[in-house]
């Protein structure tokens, strides 16, 4: 599955976030593999962050991360820079954003109609 997330960096902390997020710890990379997170990319526009995550199941991965020591250490490092995560309705939550449109999906639908 592929999901998108949105978070924000606290005011004045962009440089610190970018510097600290240059490389994540190896034990967290191993944790991601174990919980089914295959890819995680983050883009930044000013203080807004947009994440694209490819994983087996987001809810399962998120539950596993909640009790993982590598993730806890990482959150202690990076958490002070992050203001909050926002869901599709703008509430504070790590629920995925709603996908509106995807070119590949449209192409697949068009092929099926032929």
SVG drawing of the C-alpha trace seen along z (x, -y; Angstrom):
<svg xmlns="http://www.w3.org/2000/svg" viewBox="-15 -31 38 39">
<polyline fill="none" stroke="black" stroke-width="0.4" points="0.0,0.0 1.1,-3.6 0.0,-6.3 0.7,-10.1 1.1,-11.9 1.4,-15.6 3.3,-17.1 4.7,-20.5 8.0,-21.7 7.8,-24.0 8.5,-27.7 12.2,-28.5 13.4,-24.9 13.6,-24.0 17.4,-23.9 17.6,-21.7 15.0,-19.3 16.7,-19.0 20.1,-18.5 18.8,-15.9 16.8,-14.1 19.7,-13.8 20.1,-10.2 18.0,-8.1 19.6,-5.5 20.3,-2.0 18.3,-0.3 15.3,-2.3 15.9,-1.3 15.9,2.4 12.7,1.7 11.0,0.3 11.9,3.4 10.6,5.7 7.2,3.8 6.7,3.8 7.7,0.2 9.5,0.5 10.0,-3.1 9.5,-6.5 10.2,-9.8 9.7,-13.3 9.3,-16.5 9.4,-20.0 7.7,-23.2 8.7,-25.8 7.5,-24.4 5.2,-21.8 6.3,-18.2 4.7,-15.7 5.5,-12.0 5.0,-9.2 5.2,-5.8 5.1,-2.4 4.2,0.3 2.4,3.6 -0.2,2.1 0.0,-1.4 -2.1,-0.7 -0.1,2.5 3.2,0.7 2.1,-2.3 1.0,0.0 4.3,1.8 6.3,-1.5 4.3,-2.6 6.2,0.0 9.5,0.1 12.6,-1.1 14.4,-2.3 11.4,-4.4 11.1,-5.8 14.8,-6.9 14.2,-8.5 11.1,-10.3 13.1,-11.7 15.6,-13.1 13.3,-14.3 10.1,-14.9 11.1,-18.3 11.3,-19.7 7.8,-18.4 4.8,-20.6 2.2,-17.9 0.8,-15.6 -2.4,-16.5 -5.0,-14.1 -7.1,-14.7 -9.6,-16.9 -6.9,-19.0 -7.1,-17.4 -4.0,-16.4 -3.4,-12.7 -1.1,-10.4 -4.0,-9.1 -3.1,-9.0 -4.3,-11.8 -7.1,-10.9 -5.8,-10.2 -7.7,-12.4 -6.2,-11.3 -3.5,-9.0 -2.3,-8.9 -1.5,-5.2 -5.0,-4.4 -6.6,-6.4 -4.6,-4.7 -5.5,-1.3 -9.2,-2.2 -9.0,-3.3 -7.3,-0.1 -10.1,1.9 -12.8,0.0 -11.4,0.9"/>
</svg>
